[in-house]
Amino acid sequence: MNGKAVDTSVLVGLVRGDVRAEELLEAEPNIHIPVPVVGELLYGALRSHKGRKSIEEVHRLLSRYTVIPITADIAETYAKIRERLAIKGCPIPENDIWIAACALMCKLPLMTFDKHFDRIEGLEIIS
């Protein structure tokens, strides 16, 4: 797979007009969004005071990119990452483990503003 995976932090930044997020996304024509990111965006939209309008905005945003579904191979990678983090005693948020597993299995660098992704061996980070 070619391109880059993107984390929720970058897409939220894009929606909020963060120039860094805009520059990251404009520089890469082939963006992939791990399905846990889709869930986080939709959850945020449901919690928003804008209601249905926010959900429609998320769907418009998602229509521009390719979504990475969860597969059995990604689930196995997730389990290995989670185990390594637990052994080291440095857990990260659960969804972020799934996001990292998607990027690793698809051999994609991950665009993110979250520093804790640095704890995941083999994951290339772009921020």
N, CA, C and O atoms as a DFTB+ gen file, in Angstrom:
508 C
 N C O
     1  1       0.848      -1.173       0.000
     2  2       0.000       0.000       0.000
     3  2       0.898       1.243       0.000
     4  3       1.893       1.289       0.724
     5  1       0.560       2.215      -0.785
     6  2       1.325       3.464      -0.849
     7  2       0.596       4.577      -0.127
     8  3      -0.625       4.541       0.023
     9  1       1.348       5.560       0.315
    10  2       0.755       6.719       0.962
    11  2       1.106       6.780       2.428
    12  3       2.163       6.319       2.858
    13  1       0.190       7.366       3.191
    14  2       0.400       7.523       4.632
    15  2      -0.917       7.304       5.361
    16  3      -1.996       7.589       4.841
    17  1      -0.795       6.787       6.589
    18  2      -1.962       6.663       7.469
    19  2      -2.049       7.948       8.284
    20  3      -1.046       8.626       8.506
    21  1      -3.244       8.268       8.720
    22  2      -3.432       9.500       9.490
    23  2      -4.193       9.203      10.779
    24  3      -5.152       8.432      10.798
    25  1      -3.737       9.837      11.845
    26  2      -4.339       9.700      13.167
    27  2      -5.405      10.776      13.367
    28  3      -5.451      11.774      12.648
    29  1      -6.245      10.549      14.347
    30  2      -7.329      11.465      14.687
    31  2      -6.810      12.873      14.965
    32  3      -7.436      13.855      14.567
    33  1      -5.677      12.974      15.640
    34  2      -5.154      14.296      16.019
    35  2      -4.933      15.194      14.810
    36  3      -5.166      16.400      14.886
    37  1      -4.490      14.628      13.706
    38  2      -4.248      15.422      12.496
    39  2      -5.570      15.826      11.844
    40  3      -5.721      16.967      11.408
    41  1      -6.518      14.909      11.775
    42  2      -7.806      15.231      11.151
    43  2      -8.599      16.242      11.973
    44  3      -9.264      17.112      11.412
    45  1      -8.532      16.132      13.287
    46  2      -9.188      17.127      14.140
    47  2      -8.519      18.484      13.929
    48  3      -9.185      19.518      13.874
    49  1      -7.200      18.460      13.813
    50  2      -6.482      19.693      13.524
    51  2      -6.925      20.306      12.209
    52  3      -7.084      21.523      12.112
    53  1      -7.125      19.472      11.194
    54  2      -7.591      19.956       9.895
    55  2      -8.942      20.645      10.029
    56  3      -9.146      21.742       9.511
    57  1      -9.860      19.992      10.728
    58  2     -11.209      20.541      10.903
    59  2     -11.161      21.872      11.652
    60  3     -11.963      22.770      11.393
    61  1     -10.220      21.989      12.578
    62  2     -10.091      23.213      13.386
    63  2      -9.228      24.287      12.724
    64  3      -8.992      25.346      13.306
    65  1      -8.761      24.012      11.511
    66  2      -7.988      25.010      10.784
    67  2      -6.516      25.076      11.155
    68  3      -5.868      26.092      10.906
    69  1      -5.975      24.018      11.744
    70  2      -4.560      23.971      12.104
    71  2      -3.722      23.901      10.825
    72  3      -3.854      22.965      10.036
    73  1      -2.869      24.890      10.631
    74  2      -2.045      24.971       9.430
    75  2      -1.115      23.765       9.309
    76  3      -0.880      23.282       8.201
    77  1      -0.582      23.269      10.429
    78  2       0.303      22.100      10.387
    79  2      -0.426      20.903       9.790
    80  3       0.129      20.186       8.957
    81  1      -1.672      20.689      10.216
    82  2      -2.460      19.560       9.699
    83  2      -2.735      19.741       8.213
    84  3      -2.614      18.796       7.434
    85  1      -3.099      20.939       7.829
    86  2      -3.360      21.209       6.410
    87  2      -2.133      20.918       5.564
    88  3      -2.239      20.296       4.507
    89  1      -0.964      21.364       6.024
    90  2       0.271      21.141       5.273
    91  2       0.625      19.659       5.169
    92  3       1.038      19.190       4.109
    93  1       0.464      18.926       6.265
    94  2       0.739      17.489       6.236
    95  2      -0.142      16.780       5.217
    96  3       0.342      15.985       4.412
    97  1      -1.428      17.071       5.254
    98  2      -2.370      16.367       4.387
    99  2      -2.249      16.803       2.932
   100  3      -2.429      15.990       2.026
   101  1      -1.947      18.069       2.703
   102  2      -1.794      18.554       1.321
   103  2      -0.557      17.962       0.660
   104  3      -0.521      17.808      -0.561
   105  1       0.452      17.633       1.449
   106  2       1.700      17.096       0.911
   107  2       1.575      15.637       0.474
   108  3       2.447      15.135      -0.234
   109  1       0.518      14.955       0.877
   110  2       0.358      13.525       0.564
   111  2      -0.974      13.285      -0.139
   112  3      -2.033      13.469       0.462
   113  1      -0.931      12.873      -1.418
   114  2      -2.180      12.639      -2.148
   115  2      -2.882      11.324      -1.809
   116  3      -4.045      11.134      -2.164
   117  1      -2.181      10.416      -1.121
   118  2      -2.736       9.083      -0.880
   119  2      -2.846       8.834       0.631
   120  3      -1.950       8.250       1.241
   121  1      -3.944       9.280       1.214
   122  2      -4.167       9.208       2.659
   123  2      -5.066       8.023       2.992
   124  3      -6.059       7.760       2.313
   125  1      -4.685       7.305       4.071
   126  2      -5.465       6.167       4.556
   127  2      -5.851       6.425       6.012
   128  3      -5.023       6.841       6.822
   129  1      -7.112       6.172       6.327
   130  2      -7.609       6.408       7.682
   131  2      -7.962       5.071       8.332
   132  3      -8.871       4.382       7.871
   133  1      -7.244       4.697       9.408
   134  2      -7.607       3.474      10.126
   135  2      -9.027       3.573      10.688
   136  3      -9.434       4.632      11.165
   137  1      -9.768       2.489      10.634
   138  2     -11.167       2.517      11.057
   139  2     -11.349       3.002      12.503
   140  3     -12.383       3.611      12.778
   141  1     -10.425       2.779      13.442
   142  2     -10.624       3.370      14.775
   143  2     -10.667       4.902      14.742
   144  3     -11.338       5.522      15.567
   145  1      -9.955       5.511      13.792
   146  2     -10.007       6.966      13.636
   147  2     -11.416       7.382      13.201
   148  3     -11.946       8.389      13.669
   149  1     -12.007       6.606      12.312
   150  2     -13.382       6.884      11.876
   151  2     -14.309       6.888      13.087
   152  3     -15.136       7.787      13.242
   153  1     -14.166       5.877      13.943
   154  2     -14.995       5.801      15.149
   155  2     -14.789       6.988      16.062
   156  3     -15.755       7.532      16.597
   157  1     -13.540       7.401      16.252
   158  2     -13.269       8.551      17.119
   159  2     -13.867       9.830      16.544
   160  3     -14.426      10.645      17.277
   161  1     -13.748      10.003      15.234
   162  2     -14.325      11.200      14.606
   163  2     -15.843      11.226      14.723
   164  3     -16.430      12.263      15.032
   165  1     -16.473      10.088      14.475
   166  2     -17.938      10.028      14.564
   167  2     -18.421      10.210      16.002
   168  3     -19.448      10.847      16.238
   169  1     -17.690       9.657      16.954
   170  2     -18.040       9.858      18.362
   171  2     -17.966      11.353      18.707
   172  3     -18.867      11.897      19.344
   173  1     -16.897      11.994      18.285
   174  2     -16.764      13.431      18.527
   175  2     -17.899      14.215      17.893
   176  3     -18.400      15.177      18.475
   177  1     -18.305      13.799      16.694
   178  2     -19.414      14.477      16.012
   179  2     -20.721      14.285      16.770
   180  3     -21.514      15.219      16.890
   181  1     -20.946      13.084      17.280
   182  2     -22.169      12.821      18.049
   183  2     -22.216      13.656      19.325
   184  3     -23.289      14.073      19.761
   185  1     -21.057      13.897      19.916
   186  2     -20.975      14.670      21.162
   187  2     -21.000      16.183      20.908
   188  3     -21.159      16.975      21.837
   189  1     -20.845      16.565      19.659
   190  2     -20.786      17.980      19.300
   191  2     -22.150      18.658      19.451
   192  3     -23.198      18.027      19.313
   193  1     -22.103      19.936      19.735
   194  2     -23.342      20.707      19.838
   195  2     -23.986      20.925      18.465
   196  3     -25.147      21.326      18.384
   197  1     -23.240      20.664      17.384
   198  2     -23.777      20.840      16.028
   199  2     -24.633      19.660      15.584
   200  3     -25.367      19.764      14.601
   201  1     -24.546      18.533      16.301
   202  2     -25.379      17.371      15.998
   203  2     -25.160      16.809      14.613
   204  3     -24.034      16.508      14.216
   205  1     -26.260      16.671      13.879
   206  2     -26.250      16.040      12.559
   207  2     -25.269      16.715      11.602
   208  3     -24.647      16.048      10.775
   209  1     -25.132      18.022      11.712
   210  2     -24.214      18.757      10.839
   211  2     -22.779      18.260      11.018
   212  3     -22.042      18.135      10.040
   213  1     -22.383      17.979      12.242
   214  2     -21.029      17.466      12.504
   215  2     -20.825      16.090      11.889
   216  3     -19.764      15.803      11.336
   217  1     -21.825      15.255      11.985
   218  2     -21.726      13.912      11.400
   219  2     -21.581      14.012       9.881
   220  3     -20.789      13.286       9.281
   221  1     -22.339      14.901       9.269
   222  2     -22.229      15.106       7.822
   223  2     -20.842      15.618       7.449
   224  3     -20.289      15.218       6.424
   225  1     -20.277      16.498       8.271
   226  2     -18.920      17.011       8.024
   227  2     -17.902      15.876       8.075
   228  3     -16.991      15.815       7.249
   229  1     -18.059      14.980       9.045
   230  2     -17.143      13.838       9.150
   231  2     -17.258      12.961       7.907
   232  3     -16.240      12.541       7.357
   233  1     -18.467      12.682       7.461
   234  2     -18.648      11.842       6.277
   235  2     -18.056      12.502       5.028
   236  3     -17.482      11.814       4.183
   237  1     -18.187      13.819       4.904
   238  2     -17.568      14.522       3.773
   239  2     -16.049      14.392       3.828
   240  3     -15.399      14.147       2.812
   241  1     -15.502      14.555       5.010
   242  2     -14.056      14.421       5.195
   243  2     -13.595      13.009       4.827
   244  3     -12.615      12.837       4.102
   245  1     -14.304      12.013       5.332
   246  2     -13.930      10.611       5.088
   247  2     -14.023      10.236       3.609
   248  3     -13.276       9.378       3.139
   249  1     -14.930      10.872       2.882
   250  2     -15.116      10.532       1.468
   251  2     -13.889      10.873       0.621
   252  3     -13.751      10.386      -0.502
   253  1     -12.998      11.711       1.159
   254  2     -11.798      12.100       0.414
   255  2     -10.665      11.085       0.549
   256  3      -9.686      11.148      -0.195
   257  1     -10.788      10.149       1.492
   258  2      -9.685       9.260       1.827
   259  2     -10.111       7.795       1.792
   260  3     -11.296       7.482       1.685
   261  1      -9.117       6.899       1.884
   262  2      -9.360       5.460       1.935
   263  2      -9.366       5.013       3.396
   264  3      -8.488       5.400       4.167
   265  1     -10.349       4.203       3.778
   266  2     -10.437       3.696       5.151
   267  2      -9.770       2.318       5.220
   268  3     -10.013       1.451       4.381
   269  1      -8.929       2.142       6.236
   270  2      -8.275       0.851       6.476
   271  2      -9.156       0.050       7.429
   272  3      -9.314       0.449       8.582
   273  1      -9.734      -1.068       6.987
   274  2     -10.564      -1.892       7.874
   275  2      -9.699      -2.740       8.810
   276  3      -8.510      -2.940       8.557
   277  1     -10.294      -3.225       9.869
   278  2      -9.603      -4.138      10.787
   279  2      -9.679      -5.551      10.202
   280  3     -10.757      -6.039       9.863
   281  1      -8.532      -6.187      10.094
   282  2      -8.455      -7.564       9.611
   283  2      -7.886      -8.439      10.726
   284  3      -7.446      -7.932      11.758
   285  1      -7.895      -9.745      10.515
   286  2      -7.314     -10.655      11.510
   287  2      -5.811     -10.391      11.677
   288  3      -5.292     -10.476      12.790
   289  1      -5.118     -10.076      10.593
   290  2      -3.685      -9.772      10.688
   291  2      -3.447      -8.495      11.500
   292  3      -2.507      -8.422      12.292
   293  1      -4.286      -7.513      11.301
   294  2      -4.169      -6.276      12.073
   295  2      -4.458      -6.551      13.543
   296  3      -3.793      -5.999      14.419
   297  1      -5.442      -7.398      13.819
   298  2      -5.759      -7.754      15.207
   299  2      -4.578      -8.460      15.875
   300  3      -4.303      -8.229      17.053
   301  1      -3.885      -9.311      15.135
   302  2      -2.717      -9.985      15.691
   303  2      -1.594      -8.982      15.971
   304  3      -0.919      -9.067      16.997
   305  1      -1.404      -8.049      15.066
   306  2      -0.392      -7.007      15.273
   307  2      -0.757      -6.156      16.480
   308  3       0.112      -5.815      17.283
   309  1      -2.037      -5.808      16.616
   310  2      -2.524      -5.067      17.783
   311  2      -2.141      -5.805      19.078
   312  3      -1.610      -5.205      20.012
   313  1      -2.417      -7.094      19.112
   314  2      -2.133      -7.885      20.319
   315  2      -0.642      -7.865      20.656
   316  3      -0.271      -7.749      21.824
   317  1       0.210      -7.977      19.638
   318  2       1.652      -7.966      19.870
   319  2       2.125      -6.603      20.375
   320  3       2.948      -6.525      21.287
   321  1       1.604      -5.541      19.784
   322  2       1.965      -4.190      20.240
   323  2       1.526      -3.994      21.681
   324  3       2.292      -3.511      22.515
   325  1       0.296      -4.370      21.965
   326  2      -0.233      -4.186      23.320
   327  2       0.593      -4.963      24.347
   328  3       0.880      -4.463      25.434
   329  1       0.971      -6.194      23.984
   330  2       1.781      -7.001      24.896
   331  2       3.142      -6.340      25.143
   332  3       3.596      -6.258      26.284
   333  1       3.791      -5.869      24.070
   334  2       5.108      -5.218      24.230
   335  2       5.010      -3.982      25.113
   336  3       5.873      -3.752      25.960
   337  1       3.969      -3.193      24.919
   338  2       3.787      -1.987      25.737
   339  2       3.533      -2.351      27.197
   340  3       4.031      -1.685      28.104
   341  1       2.758      -3.409      27.419
   342  2       2.470      -3.843      28.794
   343  2       3.744      -4.329      29.484
   344  3       3.981      -4.016      30.651
   345  1       4.555      -5.089      28.764
   346  2       5.814      -5.588      29.322
   347  2       6.725      -4.417      29.698
   348  3       7.377      -4.440      30.742
   349  1       6.762      -3.409      28.850
   350  2       7.585      -2.219      29.122
   351  2       6.981      -1.338      30.219
   352  3       7.664      -0.485      30.786
   353  1       5.697      -1.551      30.513
   354  2       5.023      -0.713      31.506
   355  2       4.710       0.680      30.996
   356  3       4.680       1.638      31.768
   357  1       4.478       0.795      29.697
   358  2       4.164       2.112      29.128
   359  2       2.991       2.010      28.152
   360  3       3.171       2.113      26.939
   361  1       1.797       1.807      28.693
   362  2       0.624       1.685      27.826
   363  2       0.282       3.014      27.149
   364  3       0.683       4.086      27.602
   365  1      -0.461       2.911      26.066
   366  2      -1.003       4.089      25.391
   367  2      -2.500       3.844      25.225
   368  3      -2.961       2.729      25.464
   369  1      -3.276       4.861      24.820
   370  2      -4.712       4.645      24.642
   371  2      -5.013       3.482      23.694
   372  3      -4.344       3.293      22.678
   373  1      -6.016       2.728      24.049
   374  2      -6.409       1.507      23.326
   375  2      -6.602       1.745      21.823
   376  3      -6.064       1.002      21.002
   377  1      -7.362       2.769      21.469
   378  2      -7.589       3.026      20.045
   379  2      -6.292       3.328      19.306
   380  3      -6.151       2.996      18.129
   381  1      -5.347       3.955      19.993
   382  2      -4.088       4.283      19.340
   383  2      -3.262       3.033      19.042
   384  3      -2.472       3.022      18.098
   385  1      -3.437       2.002      19.826
   386  2      -2.775       0.722      19.515
   387  2      -3.361       0.155      18.219
   388  3      -2.626      -0.329      17.359
   389  1      -4.680       0.219      18.089
   390  2      -5.330      -0.241      16.848
   391  2      -4.858       0.581      15.651
   392  3      -4.574       0.032      14.586
   393  1      -4.779       1.890      15.830
   394  2      -4.342       2.778      14.747
   395  2      -2.919       2.427      14.325
   396  3      -2.626       2.344      13.132
   397  1      -2.045       2.222      15.288
   398  2      -0.661       1.838      14.994
   399  2      -0.611       0.492      14.288
   400  3       0.164       0.315      13.347
   401  1      -1.424      -0.454      14.727
   402  2      -1.445      -1.774      14.097
   403  2      -1.863      -1.670      12.636
   404  3      -1.296      -2.351      11.780
   405  1      -2.841      -0.832      12.344
   406  2      -3.273      -0.615      10.953
   407  2      -2.119      -0.066      10.116
   408  3      -1.855      -0.552       9.016
   409  1      -1.439       0.940      10.641
   410  2      -0.326       1.550       9.903
   411  2       0.803       0.540       9.686
   412  3       1.345       0.437       8.585
   413  1       1.152      -0.201      10.731
   414  2       2.234      -1.182      10.612
   415  2       1.906      -2.278       9.598
   416  3       2.734      -2.610       8.750
   417  1       0.714      -2.832       9.687
   418  2       0.347      -3.929       8.784
   419  2       0.259      -3.470       7.338
   420  3       0.524      -4.246       6.420
   421  1      -0.109      -2.220       7.132
   422  2      -0.213      -1.683       5.771
   423  2       1.105      -1.074       5.304
   424  3       1.213      -0.568       4.187
   425  1       2.119      -1.136       6.198
   426  2       3.449      -0.588       5.897
   427  2       3.374       0.892       5.511
   428  3       3.974       1.335       4.532
   429  1       2.614       1.639       6.321
   430  2       2.442       3.071       6.082
   431  2       2.997       3.879       7.245
   432  3       2.812       3.495       8.400
   433  1       3.667       4.983       6.970
   434  2       4.016       5.892       8.056
   435  2       2.733       6.500       8.616
   436  3       1.728       6.596       7.912
   437  1       2.769       6.909       9.875
   438  2       1.584       7.476      10.527
   439  2       1.777       8.962      10.779
   440  3       2.724       9.370      11.452
   441  1       0.878       9.760      10.238
   442  2       0.862      11.196      10.512
   443  2       0.087      11.413      11.806
   444  3      -1.085      11.048      11.902
   445  1       0.737      12.000      12.790
   446  2       0.098      12.222      14.087
   447  2       0.766      13.378      14.815
   448  3       1.915      13.720      14.534
   449  1       0.047      13.971      15.745
   450  2       0.606      14.973      16.645
   451  2       0.778      14.397      18.047
   452  3       1.263      15.088      18.943
   453  1       0.387      13.138      18.245
   454  2       0.469      12.492      19.559
   455  2       1.845      11.856      19.747
   456  3       2.252      11.003      18.959
   457  1       2.547      12.266      20.776
   458  2       3.918      11.810      21.029
   459  2       4.006      10.343      21.448
   460  3       5.023       9.696      21.198
   461  1       2.952       9.804      22.086
   462  2       3.063       8.440      22.620
   463  2       3.192       7.361      21.545
   464  3       3.527       6.220      21.864
   465  1       2.938       7.692      20.292
   466  2       3.140       6.708      19.224
   467  2       4.624       6.357      19.082
   468  3       4.964       5.321      18.510
   469  1       5.507       7.216      19.600
   470  2       6.950       6.941      19.572
   471  2       7.296       5.668      20.343
   472  3       8.363       5.094      20.128
   473  1       6.433       5.226      21.218
   474  2       6.693       4.037      22.035
   475  2       6.533       2.734      21.254
   476  3       6.878       1.665      21.758
   477  1       6.022       2.814      20.047
   478  2       5.719       1.610      19.266
   479  2       6.861       1.321      18.309
   480  3       7.149       2.106      17.406
   481  1       7.507       0.177      18.521
   482  2       8.653      -0.234      17.714
   483  2       8.245      -0.425      16.270
   484  3       7.216      -1.028      15.964
   485  1       9.088       0.110      15.383
   486  2       8.886      -0.106      13.958
   487  2       7.905       0.831      13.304
   488  3       7.758       0.792      12.083
   489  1       7.225       1.673      14.060
   490  2       6.234       2.576      13.501
   491  2       6.913       3.876      13.079
   492  3       7.507       4.569      13.905
   493  1       6.823       4.199      11.803
   494  2       7.380       5.462      11.316
   495  2       6.368       6.574      11.572
   496  3       5.205       6.470      11.182
   497  1       6.822       7.635      12.228
   498  2       5.963       8.751      12.612
   499  2       6.285       9.993      11.787
   500  3       7.449      10.331      11.575
   501  1       5.245      10.658      11.333
   502  2       5.383      11.955      10.669
   503  2       4.532      12.933      11.453
   504  3       3.330      12.729      11.622
   505  1       5.168      14.005      11.935
   506  2       4.396      14.998      12.704
   507  2       4.828      16.411      12.363
   508  3       4.288      17.371      12.912
